[in-house]
């Protein structure tokens, strides 16, 4: 949510992985939006998200494709999960990205 702490600090190159984010509710989720600060082309970085399942199992990292407003252009669904983690991979020198929050919604049996 908008009131939470930023997920990652601004970083000039490399990658940064967020802390584990808790939704407080186990269900299916769809990633809707990435609220971020970036004065750079979308091609200069990549965002990936994974989720935690029971029994110490993390899903594979899933690419999150966004538009210039941070809206996810291709829905990404995570099933039966509660925890998320994000990574930002910087692909060009001097790219600075700051993710403020990630909007998720319960999928409620969406067919996505």
C-alpha positions as CSV (number, residue, x, y, z in Angstrom):
1,X,0.0,0.0,0.0
2,X,1.0,3.6,-0.3
3,X,1.6,3.9,3.4
4,X,4.2,1.2,3.5
5,X,8.0,1.8,3.5
6,X,9.8,1.9,0.1
7,X,10.7,-1.5,-1.2
8,X,14.1,-0.6,-2.6
9,X,16.5,2.2,-2.5
10,X,17.8,4.0,-5.5
11,X,20.8,2.2,-6.9
12,X,23.1,3.2,-9.8
13,X,23.7,-0.3,-11.2
14,X,23.5,-4.0,-10.4
15,X,20.4,-5.4,-8.7
16,X,18.5,-4.9,-5.4
17,X,16.2,-7.4,-3.8
18,X,13.4,-6.3,-1.5
19,X,12.6,-7.6,2.0
20,X,9.8,-10.2,2.1
21,X,6.5,-8.5,1.8
22,X,3.5,-9.9,3.7
23,X,0.0,-9.5,2.5
24,X,-1.4,-11.1,5.7
25,X,-3.8,-13.3,3.8
26,X,-3.2,-16.6,1.9
27,X,-4.9,-16.6,-1.4
28,X,-4.4,-16.2,-5.2
29,X,-3.0,-12.7,-6.2
30,X,-2.5,-10.8,-9.4
31,X,0.1,-8.0,-9.6
32,X,-1.6,-4.8,-10.8
33,X,0.8,-1.9,-10.6
34,X,4.3,-1.0,-9.5
35,X,4.5,2.5,-8.0
36,X,8.0,3.7,-8.7
37,X,10.3,6.7,-9.3
38,X,12.4,6.5,-12.4
39,X,13.7,9.1,-14.8
40,X,14.9,6.5,-17.3
41,X,13.6,4.4,-20.1
42,X,11.7,1.2,-19.2
43,X,14.3,-0.7,-21.1
44,X,17.0,0.3,-18.6
45,X,15.8,-2.1,-15.9
46,X,13.8,-5.2,-15.3
47,X,11.4,-6.1,-12.4
48,X,10.8,-9.6,-11.2
49,X,8.6,-10.9,-8.4
50,X,8.4,-14.3,-6.7
51,X,6.1,-15.6,-4.0
52,X,6.5,-17.9,-1.1
53,X,4.5,-21.1,-0.7
54,X,4.2,-23.4,2.3
55,X,7.0,-25.8,3.1
56,X,9.8,-23.3,2.3
57,X,9.1,-23.2,-1.4
58,X,9.6,-20.0,-3.4
59,X,8.2,-19.8,-6.9
60,X,10.4,-19.0,-9.8
61,X,11.0,-15.3,-10.5
62,X,8.3,-13.9,-12.8
63,X,9.0,-10.9,-15.1
64,X,6.7,-8.0,-14.6
65,X,6.1,-5.9,-17.7
66,X,4.9,-2.4,-17.0
67,X,3.9,0.7,-18.9
68,X,5.3,4.2,-18.2
69,X,2.7,4.7,-15.4
70,X,3.7,1.5,-13.7
71,X,0.6,-0.5,-14.7
72,X,1.3,-4.2,-15.4
73,X,0.6,-4.8,-19.0
74,X,0.6,-8.6,-18.9
75,X,-1.2,-10.0,-15.8
76,X,0.9,-12.1,-13.5
77,X,-0.9,-14.5,-11.2
78,X,0.5,-16.1,-8.0
79,X,-1.5,-18.9,-6.6
80,X,-2.1,-19.8,-2.9
81,X,0.5,-17.4,-1.5
82,X,0.9,-14.8,1.2
83,X,4.4,-13.5,0.8
84,X,6.2,-11.7,-2.1
85,X,9.7,-10.5,-2.9
86,X,10.8,-8.3,-5.7
87,X,14.1,-7.7,-7.5
88,X,15.1,-4.8,-9.7
89,X,17.8,-5.6,-12.2
90,X,19.5,-2.5,-13.6
91,X,20.5,-3.1,-17.3
92,X,22.1,0.2,-18.1
93,X,24.7,2.3,-16.2
94,X,23.4,5.2,-14.1
95,X,19.8,3.9,-14.1
96,X,18.1,4.8,-10.9
97,X,14.9,3.1,-9.9
98,X,13.0,3.3,-6.6
99,X,9.9,1.1,-6.1
100,X,7.6,2.6,-3.5
101,X,5.0,-0.1,-3.4
102,X,3.4,-3.0,-5.4
103,X,-0.3,-3.1,-5.9
104,X,-1.7,-6.7,-5.7
105,X,-5.3,-7.8,-5.8
106,X,-6.9,-11.1,-4.9
107,X,-7.7,-12.9,-8.1
108,X,-11.0,-14.4,-6.9
109,X,-10.9,-17.2,-9.4
110,X,-10.0,-15.0,-12.4
111,X,-9.2,-17.0,-15.5
112,X,-5.8,-15.1,-15.9
